């Protein structure tokens, strides 16, 4: 099954990107560059979805857009994972 959730990718002052998910505020990650941040985001998202499914917790309905802080990449980036 494929899941798509909004990820906010924000450049760090020292390089790389921080990533957070409005639908899963407890889950965040980072990467050395945008490609690495995308890989790390997919892994983090996969882990939180897997945890929800294993513990029979409902997954949130994916947001199509969410307020972002200044500096977040636009347009929004959706992260997809298969479970």
N, C-alpha and C positions, 0 to 999 in steps of 0.2 A: 504494500500500500504506500502511496506517495503522499507526503505532507509538505505543505508550503506555508512558511511563516515569515513575516516581516522581520528583517534584521537591520538595526541601525549601525552603520559603520562610521566610526569617528576617527579621524587622523590623530595620532598622539604627537605631542611636542617633540619627543625624542625619536620619532619614526615609528612606523607600524600603524596598526589600527586596533581600536577597541570595538567590540561588537556586543550589543545587547538586544534582547528581544522583548518588545512591549507585551506580548502575550505570555511570556515566562519571565517576569521580573527577577526571579531568583537565579536565572541562568545568564552568564556573560562569559566572554572569552576575548582573546586578542591574537594578533598575528604580526609577523615581521613586515609583511607587505600585504597588499590587497588580496592577492591570490592565496597566500598563507592564511589570512584572516577568513577568507571564504571557506577554506578547508576546515579550519578550526571551528567555524560557526556551524558547519554541517555536522561535525562530530558532536559538538555541544548540544545542538538541537536534537540529534538522533538519540543521545543519552537521556535527555529530559523526556522525550516522547516515549522512549522505551520504558522508563521508570513509571510514567503515568499508566501505560498499558499494562505493565506487570502488576501494578498495585490497584488495578481496576478503578482508576481515577479518570474522570471525564477530561478530555482535551478541550482547551478553549477554542472557540470559533476564531479562526484567523482574522486579524484586523487587516483591512485593506490599506489603511493609512493611520498614522499616529503622530502626535506632536513630537518633534525632534528638537534636540538642543542645537545651538549654533555650531556649525562646523560639520554636521552630519552629512554624509554623501547624499546627493540628490541626483536622480530620482531614487526612491526607496529601493532597496535590494531585497528580493525575496530569496530565502534559503530553502532548498528542497532536500528532503531525505526520503529514502525508501526503507521500510521496515519489513 
